[in-house]
């Protein structure tokens, strides 16, 4: 693989706005809104409508 061509990824919480279901994943997106996860760490929250 070529170096320095892949976008930076972050751990983020995706949250369904209808049900409130949340899961921790990696994404190239980030957010100014944050929340604490089960491991005690704070991550950006990306709200989605499923």
Residue, then its C-alpha position, 0 to 999 in steps of 0.5 A: x500500500x502507498x503511504x499517506x493516501x488513506x484518510x485518518x479514522x477515529x473511534x466514534x459512537x453512532x446513535x440512532x435518533x429514533x431508538x437511542x441505540x448506540x454502537x462504537x465503531x471507526x469512521x472518517x467522520x467526527x463530531x463536536x458532540x461527545x458522550x461517555x462510552x461504557x469503557x469510561x472514555x469520551x468519544x464523538x457522537x454521530x447521530x443518524x436516522x435509521 
